[in-house]
Amino acid sequence: MGMKVECLVCLKETTIPKNINTEKYDGQITCRECGALLQVKLVKSKVEQCKVVMDGKTRLSPEKAGESLKQAKGERRFYLEDKS
Ligand SMILES: [Zn+2]
């Protein structure tokens, strides 16, 4: 059962990665739609707090697209390692 959070930048729902404990989480997630970095606080599968850390659009500007993609991948790996 994936929990979803509404992205404050693109206003689309993004699924919270399975490795994140939605019962108690205070950290960052990346929006799958626009790539924005969001700071979220989850308590008992509910969003207590959500704010934008970095707007995905600025990072995904054409000249930096390749770089941002690499960065996004690195972040995702970081989350996985962080949880275990
Ligand atoms: Zn978004």
PDB file of the backbone (N, CA, C, O) and the ligand in Angstrom, with CONECT records:
HET     ZN  A 101       1
ATOM      1  N   MET A   1       0.848  -1.207   0.000  1.00  0.00           N
ATOM      2  CA  MET A   1       0.000   0.000   0.000  1.00  0.00           C
ATOM      3  C   MET A   1       0.871   1.240   0.000  1.00  0.00           C
ATOM      4  O   MET A   1       1.505   1.559   1.006  1.00  0.00           O
ATOM      5  N   GLY A   2       0.905   1.925  -1.098  1.00  0.00           N
ATOM      6  CA  GLY A   2       1.731   3.125  -1.177  1.00  0.00           C
ATOM      7  C   GLY A   2       0.986   4.338  -0.673  1.00  0.00           C
ATOM      8  O   GLY A   2      -0.183   4.550  -0.994  1.00  0.00           O
ATOM      9  N   MET A   3       1.666   5.113   0.104  1.00  0.00           N
ATOM     10  CA  MET A   3       1.074   6.353   0.577  1.00  0.00           C
ATOM     11  C   MET A   3       1.447   7.464  -0.387  1.00  0.00           C
ATOM     12  O   MET A   3       2.525   7.448  -0.982  1.00  0.00           O
ATOM     13  N   LYS A   4       0.555   8.422  -0.535  1.00  0.00           N
ATOM     14  CA  LYS A   4       0.819   9.506  -1.480  1.00  0.00           C
ATOM     15  C   LYS A   4       0.821  10.858  -0.798  1.00  0.00           C
ATOM     16  O   LYS A   4       0.136  11.090   0.198  1.00  0.00           O
ATOM     17  N   VAL A   5       1.616  11.732  -1.371  1.00  0.00           N
ATOM     18  CA  VAL A   5       1.718  13.081  -0.856  1.00  0.00           C
ATOM     19  C   VAL A   5       1.552  14.037  -2.032  1.00  0.00           C
ATOM     20  O   VAL A   5       2.093  13.809  -3.114  1.00  0.00           O
ATOM     21  N   GLU A   6       0.803  15.102  -1.807  1.00  0.00           N
ATOM     22  CA  GLU A   6       0.628  16.058  -2.883  1.00  0.00           C
ATOM     23  C   GLU A   6       1.838  16.987  -2.943  1.00  0.00           C
ATOM     24  O   GLU A   6       2.196  17.640  -1.963  1.00  0.00           O
ATOM     25  N   CYS A   7       2.446  17.024  -4.102  1.00  0.00           N
ATOM     26  CA  CYS A   7       3.621  17.879  -4.302  1.00  0.00           C
ATOM     27  C   CYS A   7       3.191  19.339  -4.297  1.00  0.00           C
ATOM     28  O   CYS A   7       2.214  19.711  -4.946  1.00  0.00           O
ATOM     29  N   LEU A   8       3.923  20.157  -3.566  1.00  0.00           N
ATOM     30  CA  LEU A   8       3.562  21.576  -3.460  1.00  0.00           C
ATOM     31  C   LEU A   8       3.975  22.370  -4.689  1.00  0.00           C
ATOM     32  O   LEU A   8       3.555  23.513  -4.869  1.00  0.00           O
ATOM     33  N   VAL A   9       4.791  21.766  -5.524  1.00  0.00           N
ATOM     34  CA  VAL A   9       5.284  22.473  -6.703  1.00  0.00           C
ATOM     35  C   VAL A   9       4.407  22.201  -7.928  1.00  0.00           C
ATOM     36  O   VAL A   9       3.940  23.135  -8.580  1.00  0.00           O
ATOM     37  N   CYS A  10       4.186  20.920  -8.237  1.00  0.00           N
ATOM     38  CA  CYS A  10       3.400  20.584  -9.436  1.00  0.00           C
ATOM     39  C   CYS A  10       1.968  20.182  -9.086  1.00  0.00           C
ATOM     40  O   CYS A  10       1.144  19.981  -9.978  1.00  0.00           O
ATOM     41  N   LEU A  11       1.672  20.065  -7.794  1.00  0.00           N
ATOM     42  CA  LEU A  11       0.341  19.729  -7.287  1.00  0.00           C
ATOM     43  C   LEU A  11      -0.160  18.348  -7.723  1.00  0.00           C
ATOM     44  O   LEU A  11      -1.360  18.073  -7.717  1.00  0.00           O
ATOM     45  N   LYS A  12       0.780  17.498  -8.097  1.00  0.00           N
ATOM     46  CA  LYS A  12       0.393  16.125  -8.429  1.00  0.00           C
ATOM     47  C   LYS A  12       0.767  15.247  -7.245  1.00  0.00           C
ATOM     48  O   LYS A  12       1.637  15.581  -6.442  1.00  0.00           O
ATOM     49  N   GLU A  13       0.083  14.116  -7.165  1.00  0.00           N
ATOM     50  CA  GLU A  13       0.384  13.206  -6.069  1.00  0.00           C
ATOM     51  C   GLU A  13       1.608  12.371  -6.406  1.00  0.00           C
ATOM     52  O   GLU A  13       1.716  11.811  -7.497  1.00  0.00           O
ATOM     53  N   THR A  14       2.504  12.299  -5.475  1.00  0.00           N
ATOM     54  CA  THR A  14       3.681  11.465  -5.673  1.00  0.00           C
ATOM     55  C   THR A  14       3.696  10.385  -4.599  1.00  0.00           C
ATOM     56  O   THR A  14       3.392  10.640  -3.434  1.00  0.00           O
ATOM     57  N   THR A  15       4.051   9.189  -5.012  1.00  0.00           N
ATOM     58  CA  THR A  15       4.043   8.054  -4.087  1.00  0.00           C
ATOM     59  C   THR A  15       5.292   8.078  -3.215  1.00  0.00           C
ATOM     60  O   THR A  15       6.402   8.302  -3.700  1.00  0.00           O
ATOM     61  N   ILE A  16       5.098   7.851  -1.965  1.00  0.00           N
ATOM     62  CA  ILE A  16       6.223   7.808  -1.041  1.00  0.00           C
ATOM     63  C   ILE A  16       6.926   6.456  -1.193  1.00  0.00           C
ATOM     64  O   ILE A  16       6.277   5.411  -1.172  1.00  0.00           O
ATOM     65  N   PRO A  17       8.233   6.481  -1.343  1.00  0.00           N
ATOM     66  CA  PRO A  17       8.977   5.234  -1.518  1.00  0.00           C
ATOM     67  C   PRO A  17       8.669   4.215  -0.418  1.00  0.00           C
ATOM     68  O   PRO A  17       8.479   4.564   0.747  1.00  0.00           O
ATOM     69  N   LYS A  18       8.627   2.950  -0.826  1.00  0.00           N
ATOM     70  CA  LYS A  18       8.255   1.884   0.114  1.00  0.00           C
ATOM     71  C   LYS A  18       9.199   1.762   1.309  1.00  0.00           C
ATOM     72  O   LYS A  18       8.806   1.323   2.390  1.00  0.00           O
ATOM     73  N   ASN A  19      10.444   2.158   1.090  1.00  0.00           N
ATOM     74  CA  ASN A  19      11.426   2.000   2.165  1.00  0.00           C
ATOM     75  C   ASN A  19      11.254   3.024   3.285  1.00  0.00           C
ATOM     76  O   ASN A  19      11.895   2.933   4.332  1.00  0.00           O
ATOM     77  N   ILE A  20      10.375   4.001   3.045  1.00  0.00           N
ATOM     78  CA  ILE A  20      10.155   5.015   4.078  1.00  0.00           C
ATOM     79  C   ILE A  20       9.044   4.570   5.023  1.00  0.00           C
ATOM     80  O   ILE A  20       7.978   4.143   4.580  1.00  0.00           O
ATOM     81  N   ASN A  21       9.292   4.670   6.294  1.00  0.00           N
ATOM     82  CA  ASN A  21       8.316   4.299   7.314  1.00  0.00           C
ATOM     83  C   ASN A  21       7.321   5.440   7.495  1.00  0.00           C
ATOM     84  O   ASN A  21       7.640   6.471   8.087  1.00  0.00           O
ATOM     85  N   THR A  22       6.099   5.238   6.970  1.00  0.00           N
ATOM     86  CA  THR A  22       5.104   6.313   7.013  1.00  0.00           C
ATOM     87  C   THR A  22       4.504   6.511   8.402  1.00  0.00           C
ATOM     88  O   THR A  22       3.780   7.480   8.631  1.00  0.00           O
ATOM     89  N   GLU A  23       4.792   5.617   9.313  1.00  0.00           N
ATOM     90  CA  GLU A  23       4.315   5.763  10.690  1.00  0.00           C
ATOM     91  C   GLU A  23       5.074   6.879  11.411  1.00  0.00           C
ATOM     92  O   GLU A  23       4.549   7.567  12.287  1.00  0.00           O
ATOM     93  N   LYS A  24       6.317   7.021  11.005  1.00  0.00           N
ATOM     94  CA  LYS A  24       7.153   8.021  11.634  1.00  0.00           C
ATOM     95  C   LYS A  24       8.310   8.354  10.694  1.00  0.00           C
ATOM     96  O   LYS A  24       9.266   7.590  10.567  1.00  0.00           O
ATOM     97  N   TYR A  25       8.202   9.492  10.049  1.00  0.00           N
ATOM     98  CA  TYR A  25       9.259   9.891   9.126  1.00  0.00           C
ATOM     99  C   TYR A  25       9.384  11.395   9.097  1.00  0.00           C
ATOM    100  O   TYR A  25       8.386  12.114   9.047  1.00  0.00           O
ATOM    101  N   ASP A  26      10.596  11.858   9.129  1.00  0.00           N
ATOM    102  CA  ASP A  26      10.856  13.281   9.026  1.00  0.00           C
ATOM    103  C   ASP A  26      12.076  13.423   8.146  1.00  0.00           C
ATOM    104  O   ASP A  26      13.213  13.277   8.595  1.00  0.00           O
ATOM    105  N   GLY A  27      11.818  13.709   6.891  1.00  0.00           N
ATOM    106  CA  GLY A  27      12.937  13.781   5.966  1.00  0.00           C
ATOM    107  C   GLY A  27      12.506  14.281   4.608  1.00  0.00           C
ATOM    108  O   GLY A  27      11.452  14.900   4.464  1.00  0.00           O
ATOM    109  N   GLN A  28      13.330  14.008   3.613  1.00  0.00           N
ATOM    110  CA  GLN A  28      13.061  14.547   2.294  1.00  0.00           C
ATOM    111  C   GLN A  28      12.661  13.467   1.294  1.00  0.00           C
ATOM    112  O   GLN A  28      13.164  12.344   1.326  1.00  0.00           O
ATOM    113  N   ILE A  29      11.760  13.835   0.423  1.00  0.00           N
ATOM    114  CA  ILE A  29      11.412  12.951  -0.686  1.00  0.00           C
ATOM    115  C   ILE A  29      11.477  13.756  -1.988  1.00  0.00           C
ATOM    116  O   ILE A  29      11.316  14.976  -1.986  1.00  0.00           O
ATOM    117  N   THR A  30      11.711  13.062  -3.079  1.00  0.00           N
ATOM    118  CA  THR A  30      11.758  13.717  -4.376  1.00  0.00           C
ATOM    119  C   THR A  30      10.462  13.427  -5.120  1.00  0.00           C
ATOM    120  O   THR A  30      10.042  12.274  -5.217  1.00  0.00           O
ATOM    121  N   CYS A  31       9.832  14.468  -5.643  1.00  0.00           N
ATOM    122  CA  CYS A  31       8.619  14.293  -6.429  1.00  0.00           C
ATOM    123  C   CYS A  31       8.965  13.574  -7.728  1.00  0.00           C
ATOM    124  O   CYS A  31       9.886  13.966  -8.445  1.00  0.00           O
ATOM    125  N   ARG A  32       8.208  12.508  -8.020  1.00  0.00           N
ATOM    126  CA  ARG A  32       8.488  11.748  -9.241  1.00  0.00           C
ATOM    127  C   ARG A  32       8.024  12.471 -10.483  1.00  0.00           C
ATOM    128  O   ARG A  32       8.476  12.169 -11.587  1.00  0.00           O
ATOM    129  N   GLU A  33       7.125  13.422 -10.312  1.00  0.00           N
ATOM    130  CA  GLU A  33       6.588  14.138 -11.462  1.00  0.00           C
ATOM    131  C   GLU A  33       7.499  15.283 -11.915  1.00  0.00           C
ATOM    132  O   GLU A  33       7.829  15.395 -13.096  1.00  0.00           O
ATOM    133  N   CYS A  34       7.896  16.120 -10.971  1.00  0.00           N
ATOM    134  CA  CYS A  34       8.650  17.310 -11.367  1.00  0.00           C
ATOM    135  C   CYS A  34      10.073  17.341 -10.809  1.00  0.00           C
ATOM    136  O   CYS A  34      10.864  18.211 -11.175  1.00  0.00           O
ATOM    137  N   GLY A  35      10.398  16.400  -9.930  1.00  0.00           N
ATOM    138  CA  GLY A  35      11.761  16.338  -9.410  1.00  0.00           C
ATOM    139  C   GLY A  35      12.037  17.284  -8.254  1.00  0.00           C
ATOM    140  O   GLY A  35      13.182  17.420  -7.823  1.00  0.00           O
ATOM    141  N   ALA A  36      11.000  17.939  -7.747  1.00  0.00           N
ATOM    142  CA  ALA A  36      11.189  18.844  -6.617  1.00  0.00           C
ATOM    143  C   ALA A  36      11.540  18.059  -5.361  1.00  0.00           C
ATOM    144  O   ALA A  36      11.098  16.928  -5.158  1.00  0.00           O
ATOM    145  N   LEU A  37      12.344  18.693  -4.536  1.00  0.00           N
ATOM    146  CA  LEU A  37      12.725  18.069  -3.283  1.00  0.00           C
ATOM    147  C   LEU A  37      11.809  18.613  -2.188  1.00  0.00           C
ATOM    148  O   LEU A  37      11.732  19.821  -1.968  1.00  0.00           O
ATOM    149  N   LEU A  38      11.125  17.709  -1.515  1.00  0.00           N
ATOM    150  CA  LEU A  38      10.170  18.114  -0.485  1.00  0.00           C
ATOM    151  C   LEU A  38      10.592  17.603   0.885  1.00  0.00           C
ATOM    152  O   LEU A  38      11.051  16.471   1.040  1.00  0.00           O
ATOM    153  N   GLN A  39      10.423  18.466   1.860  1.00  0.00           N
ATOM    154  CA  GLN A  39      10.664  18.070   3.245  1.00  0.00           C
ATOM    155  C   GLN A  39       9.321  17.652   3.819  1.00  0.00           C
ATOM    156  O   GLN A  39       8.401  18.467   3.891  1.00  0.00           O
ATOM    157  N   VAL A  40       9.194  16.400   4.226  1.00  0.00           N
ATOM    158  CA  VAL A  40       7.912  15.944   4.754  1.00  0.00           C
ATOM    159  C   VAL A  40       8.066  15.351   6.146  1.00  0.00           C
ATOM    160  O   VAL A  40       9.102  14.790   6.502  1.00  0.00           O
ATOM    161  N   LYS A  41       7.015  15.494   6.907  1.00  0.00           N
ATOM    162  CA  LYS A  41       6.973  14.879   8.219  1.00  0.00           C
ATOM    163  C   LYS A  41       5.717  14.022   8.257  1.00  0.00           C
ATOM    164  O   LYS A  41       4.602  14.530   8.134  1.00  0.00           O
ATOM    165  N   LEU A  42       5.903  12.734   8.428  1.00  0.00           N
ATOM    166  CA  LEU A  42       4.777  11.800   8.440  1.00  0.00           C
ATOM    167  C   LEU A  42       4.610  11.195   9.823  1.00  0.00           C
ATOM    168  O   LEU A  42       5.576  10.764  10.452  1.00  0.00           O
ATOM    169  N   VAL A  43       3.365  11.172  10.284  1.00  0.00           N
ATOM    170  CA  VAL A  43       3.060  10.522  11.551  1.00  0.00           C
ATOM    171  C   VAL A  43       1.818   9.672  11.342  1.00  0.00           C
ATOM    172  O   VAL A  43       0.782  10.181  10.916  1.00  0.00           O
ATOM    173  N   LYS A  44       1.912   8.396  11.635  1.00  0.00           N
ATOM    174  CA  LYS A  44       0.797   7.454  11.466  1.00  0.00           C
ATOM    175  C   LYS A  44       0.156   7.553  10.087  1.00  0.00           C
ATOM    176  O   LYS A  44      -1.064   7.657   9.961  1.00  0.00           O
ATOM    177  N   SER A  45       0.993   7.517   9.062  1.00  0.00           N
ATOM    178  CA  SER A  45       0.545   7.546   7.665  1.00  0.00           C
ATOM    179  C   SER A  45      -0.214   8.818   7.276  1.00  0.00           C
ATOM    180  O   SER A  45      -0.983   8.822   6.315  1.00  0.00           O
ATOM    181  N   LYS A  46       0.010   9.887   8.030  1.00  0.00           N
ATOM    182  CA  LYS A  46      -0.583  11.167   7.659  1.00  0.00           C
ATOM    183  C   LYS A  46       0.507  12.217   7.542  1.00  0.00           C
ATOM    184  O   LYS A  46       1.528  12.167   8.229  1.00  0.00           O
ATOM    185  N   VAL A  47       0.262  13.165   6.655  1.00  0.00           N
ATOM    186  CA  VAL A  47       1.245  14.227   6.468  1.00  0.00           C
ATOM    187  C   VAL A  47       1.045  15.313   7.519  1.00  0.00           C
ATOM    188  O   VAL A  47       0.018  15.991   7.553  1.00  0.00           O
ATOM    189  N   GLU A  48       2.041  15.459   8.365  1.00  0.00           N
ATOM    190  CA  GLU A  48       1.973  16.476   9.411  1.00  0.00           C
ATOM    191  C   GLU A  48       2.513  17.801   8.887  1.00  0.00           C
ATOM    192  O   GLU A  48       2.068  18.879   9.282  1.00  0.00           O
ATOM    193  N   GLN A  49       3.473  17.689   7.999  1.00  0.00           N
ATOM    194  CA  GLN A  49       4.152  18.884   7.515  1.00  0.00           C
ATOM    195  C   GLN A  49       4.721  18.598   6.127  1.00  0.00           C
ATOM    196  O   GLN A  49       5.178  17.489   5.851  1.00  0.00           O
ATOM    197  N   CYS A  50       4.691  19.592   5.272  1.00  0.00           N
ATOM    198  CA  CYS A  50       5.265  19.416   3.942  1.00  0.00           C
ATOM    199  C   CYS A  50       5.729  20.774   3.429  1.00  0.00           C
ATOM    200  O   CYS A  50       4.958  21.732   3.395  1.00  0.00           O
ATOM    201  N   LYS A  51       6.984  20.843   3.036  1.00  0.00           N
ATOM    202  CA  LYS A  51       7.453  22.109   2.467  1.00  0.00           C
ATOM    203  C   LYS A  51       8.471  21.843   1.364  1.00  0.00           C
ATOM    204  O   LYS A  51       9.111  20.793   1.305  1.00  0.00           O
ATOM    205  N   VAL A  52       8.588  22.830   0.505  1.00  0.00           N
ATOM    206  CA  VAL A  52       9.487  22.684  -0.640  1.00  0.00           C
ATOM    207  C   VAL A  52      10.918  23.021  -0.244  1.00  0.00           C
ATOM    208  O   VAL A  52      11.187  24.087   0.308  1.00  0.00           O
ATOM    209  N   VAL A  53      11.822  22.108  -0.530  1.00  0.00           N
ATOM    210  CA  VAL A  53      13.235  22.361  -0.275  1.00  0.00           C
ATOM    211  C   VAL A  53      13.876  22.919  -1.545  1.00  0.00           C
ATOM    212  O   VAL A  53      14.629  23.892  -1.515  1.00  0.00           O
ATOM    213  N   MET A  54      13.548  22.263  -2.662  1.00  0.00           N
ATOM    214  CA  MET A  54      14.123  22.704  -3.921  1.00  0.00           C
ATOM    215  C   MET A  54      13.120  22.493  -5.049  1.00  0.00           C
ATOM    216  O   MET A  54      12.560  21.405  -5.191  1.00  0.00           O
ATOM    217  N   ASP A  55      12.896  23.512  -5.837  1.00  0.00           N
ATOM    218  CA  ASP A  55      11.981  23.418  -6.956  1.00  0.00           C
ATOM    219  C   ASP A  55      12.603  22.574  -8.059  1.00  0.00           C
ATOM    220  O   ASP A  55      13.703  22.865  -8.528  1.00  0.00           O
ATOM    221  N   GLY A  56      11.899  21.533  -8.470  1.00  0.00           N
ATOM    222  CA  GLY A  56      12.432  20.631  -9.487  1.00  0.00           C
ATOM    223  C   GLY A  56      12.696  21.299 -10.813  1.00  0.00           C
ATOM    224  O   GLY A  56      13.608  20.902 -11.538  1.00  0.00           O
ATOM    225  N   LYS A  57      11.915  22.303 -11.140  1.00  0.00           N
ATOM    226  CA  LYS A  57      12.052  22.950 -12.448  1.00  0.00           C
ATOM    227  C   LYS A  57      13.379  23.664 -12.622  1.00  0.00           C
ATOM    228  O   LYS A  57      13.951  23.666 -13.712  1.00  0.00           O
ATOM    229  N   THR A  58      13.869  24.266 -11.557  1.00  0.00           N
ATOM    230  CA  THR A  58      15.129  24.978 -11.671  1.00  0.00           C
ATOM    231  C   THR A  58      16.282  23.993 -11.868  1.00  0.00           C
ATOM    232  O   THR A  58      17.256  24.274 -12.567  1.00  0.00           O
ATOM    233  N   ARG A  59      16.141  22.842 -11.236  1.00  0.00           N
ATOM    234  CA  ARG A  59      17.185  21.836 -11.374  1.00  0.00           C
ATOM    235  C   ARG A  59      17.141  21.164 -12.737  1.00  0.00           C
ATOM    236  O   ARG A  59      18.163  20.725 -13.264  1.00  0.00           O
ATOM    237  N   LEU A  60      15.935  21.090 -13.301  1.00  0.00           N
ATOM    238  CA  LEU A  60      15.800  20.379 -14.559  1.00  0.00           C
ATOM    239  C   LEU A  60      15.845  21.308 -15.779  1.00  0.00           C
ATOM    240  O   LEU A  60      15.259  21.009 -16.819  1.00  0.00           O
ATOM    241  N   SER A  61      16.536  22.420 -15.638  1.00  0.00           N
ATOM    242  CA  SER A  61      16.712  23.290 -16.791  1.00  0.00           C
ATOM    243  C   SER A  61      17.533  22.544 -17.843  1.00  0.00           C
ATOM    244  O   SER A  61      18.401  21.747 -17.488  1.00  0.00           O
ATOM    245  N   PRO A  62      17.275  22.787 -19.126  1.00  0.00           N
ATOM    246  CA  PRO A  62      17.898  22.003 -20.205  1.00  0.00           C
ATOM    247  C   PRO A  62      19.417  21.832 -20.086  1.00  0.00           C
ATOM    248  O   PRO A  62      19.938  20.734 -20.282  1.00  0.00           O
ATOM    249  N   GLU A  63      20.096  22.882 -19.777  1.00  0.00           N
ATOM    250  CA  GLU A  63      21.563  22.797 -19.725  1.00  0.00           C
ATOM    251  C   GLU A  63      22.083  21.951 -18.564  1.00  0.00           C
ATOM    252  O   GLU A  63      23.236  21.519 -18.550  1.00  0.00           O
ATOM    253  N   LYS A  64      21.195  21.730 -17.591  1.00  0.00           N
ATOM    254  CA  LYS A  64      21.631  20.962 -16.421  1.00  0.00           C
ATOM    255  C   LYS A  64      20.902  19.630 -16.278  1.00  0.00           C
ATOM    256  O   LYS A  64      21.057  18.926 -15.279  1.00  0.00           O
ATOM    257  N   ALA A  65      20.109  19.296 -17.289  1.00  0.00           N
ATOM    258  CA  ALA A  65      19.257  18.104 -17.209  1.00  0.00           C
ATOM    259  C   ALA A  65      20.051  16.841 -16.873  1.00  0.00           C
ATOM    260  O   ALA A  65      19.671  16.079 -15.985  1.00  0.00           O
ATOM    261  N   GLY A  66      21.146  16.628 -17.584  1.00  0.00           N
ATOM    262  CA  GLY A  66      21.946  15.432 -17.359  1.00  0.00           C
ATOM    263  C   GLY A  66      22.492  15.374 -15.949  1.00  0.00           C
ATOM    264  O   GLY A  66      22.479  14.333 -15.292  1.00  0.00           O
ATOM    265  N   GLU A  67      22.962  16.494 -15.514  1.00  0.00           N
ATOM    266  CA  GLU A  67      23.538  16.597 -14.173  1.00  0.00           C
ATOM    267  C   GLU A  67      22.488  16.316 -13.094  1.00  0.00           C
ATOM    268  O   GLU A  67      22.743  15.603 -12.123  1.00  0.00           O
ATOM    269  N   SER A  68      21.317  16.889 -13.291  1.00  0.00           N
ATOM    270  CA  SER A  68      20.246  16.723 -12.321  1.00  0.00           C
ATOM    271  C   SER A  68      19.803  15.276 -12.223  1.00  0.00           C
ATOM    272  O   SER A  68      19.506  14.777 -11.138  1.00  0.00           O
ATOM    273  N   LEU A  69      19.761  14.610 -13.357  1.00  0.00           N
ATOM    274  CA  LEU A  69      19.356  13.212 -13.380  1.00  0.00           C
ATOM    275  C   LEU A  69      20.315  12.377 -12.536  1.00  0.00           C
ATOM    276  O   LEU A  69      19.903  11.526 -11.748  1.00  0.00           O
ATOM    277  N   LYS A  70      21.566  12.638 -12.719  1.00  0.00           N
ATOM    278  CA  LYS A  70      22.583  11.922 -11.950  1.00  0.00           C
ATOM    279  C   LYS A  70      22.402  12.199 -10.459  1.00  0.00           C
ATOM    280  O   LYS A  70      22.498  11.301  -9.621  1.00  0.00           O
ATOM    281  N   GLN A  71      22.144  13.438 -10.163  1.00  0.00           N
ATOM    282  CA  GLN A  71      21.970  13.859  -8.776  1.00  0.00           C
ATOM    283  C   GLN A  71      20.746  13.173  -8.166  1.00  0.00           C
ATOM    284  O   GLN A  71      20.784  12.709  -7.026  1.00  0.00           O
ATOM    285  N   ALA A  72      19.668  13.118  -8.940  1.00  0.00           N
ATOM    286  CA  ALA A  72      18.434  12.502  -8.450  1.00  0.00           C
ATOM    287  C   ALA A  72      18.654  11.025  -8.134  1.00  0.00           C
ATOM    288  O   ALA A  72      18.163  10.516  -7.127  1.00  0.00           O
ATOM    289  N   LYS A  73      19.381  10.360  -8.988  1.00  0.00           N
ATOM    290  CA  LYS A  73      19.671   8.950  -8.758  1.00  0.00           C
ATOM    291  C   LYS A  73      20.474   8.768  -7.473  1.00  0.00           C
ATOM    292  O   LYS A  73      20.233   7.844  -6.695  1.00  0.00           O
ATOM    293  N   GLY A  74      21.417   9.653  -7.272  1.00  0.00           N
ATOM    294  CA  GLY A  74      22.244   9.590  -6.079  1.00  0.00           C
ATOM    295  C   GLY A  74      21.408   9.782  -4.832  1.00  0.00           C
ATOM    296  O   GLY A  74      21.624   9.120  -3.817  1.00  0.00           O
ATOM    297  N   GLU A  75      20.447  10.698  -4.916  1.00  0.00           N
ATOM    298  CA  GLU A  75      19.585  10.962  -3.770  1.00  0.00           C
ATOM    299  C   GLU A  75      18.742   9.743  -3.431  1.00  0.00           C
ATOM    300  O   GLU A  75      18.585   9.384  -2.264  1.00  0.00           O
ATOM    301  N   ARG A  76      18.203   9.116  -4.463  1.00  0.00           N
ATOM    302  CA  ARG A  76      17.354   7.959  -4.239  1.00  0.00           C
ATOM    303  C   ARG A  76      18.139   6.843  -3.532  1.00  0.00           C
ATOM    304  O   ARG A  76      17.626   6.165  -2.642  1.00  0.00           O
ATOM    305  N   ARG A  77      19.373   6.681  -3.950  1.00  0.00           N
ATOM    306  CA  ARG A  77      20.199   5.648  -3.333  1.00  0.00           C
ATOM    307  C   ARG A  77      20.469   6.001  -1.878  1.00  0.00           C
ATOM    308  O   ARG A  77      20.509   5.140  -0.999  1.00  0.00           O
ATOM    309  N   PHE A  78      20.648   7.273  -1.661  1.00  0.00           N
ATOM    310  CA  PHE A  78      20.899   7.746  -0.303  1.00  0.00           C
ATOM    311  C   PHE A  78      19.737   7.382   0.618  1.00  0.00           C
ATOM    312  O   PHE A  78      19.951   6.950   1.751  1.00  0.00           O
ATOM    313  N   TYR A  79      18.497   7.559   0.127  1.00  0.00           N
ATOM    314  CA  TYR A  79      17.333   7.241   0.946  1.00  0.00           C
ATOM    315  C   TYR A  79      17.321   5.761   1.320  1.00  0.00           C
ATOM    316  O   TYR A  79      17.038   5.389   2.459  1.00  0.00           O
ATOM    317  N   LEU A  80      17.635   4.933   0.332  1.00  0.00           N
ATOM    318  CA  LEU A  80      17.626   3.493   0.578  1.00  0.00           C
ATOM    319  C   LEU A  80      18.638   3.132   1.660  1.00  0.00           C
ATOM    320  O   LEU A  80      18.355   2.355   2.573  1.00  0.00           O
ATOM    321  N   GLU A  81      19.798   3.707   1.534  1.00  0.00           N
ATOM    322  CA  GLU A  81      20.840   3.393   2.509  1.00  0.00           C
ATOM    323  C   GLU A  81      20.512   3.955   3.886  1.00  0.00           C
ATOM    324  O   GLU A  81      20.823   3.361   4.919  1.00  0.00           O
ATOM    325  N   ASP A  82      19.880   5.105   3.864  1.00  0.00           N
ATOM    326  CA  ASP A  82      19.543   5.796   5.092  1.00  0.00           C
ATOM    327  C   ASP A  82      18.576   4.970   5.942  1.00  0.00           C
ATOM    328  O   ASP A  82      18.647   4.970   7.171  1.00  0.00           O
ATOM    329  N   LYS A  83      17.664   4.264   5.253  1.00  0.00           N
ATOM    330  CA  LYS A  83      16.613   3.535   5.958  1.00  0.00           C
ATOM    331  C   LYS A  83      17.107   2.237   6.596  1.00  0.00           C
ATOM    332  O   LYS A  83      16.667   1.862   7.683  1.00  0.00           O
ATOM    333  N   SER A  84      18.008   1.570   5.921  1.00  0.00           N
ATOM    334  CA  SER A  84      18.412   0.233   6.379  1.00  0.00           C
ATOM    335  C   SER A  84      19.273   0.257   7.626  1.00  0.00           C
ATOM    336  O   SER A  84      19.680  -0.797   8.115  1.00  0.00           O
TER     337      SER A  84
HETATM  338 ZN    ZN A 101       6.096  17.770  -8.153  1.00  0.00          ZN2+
END
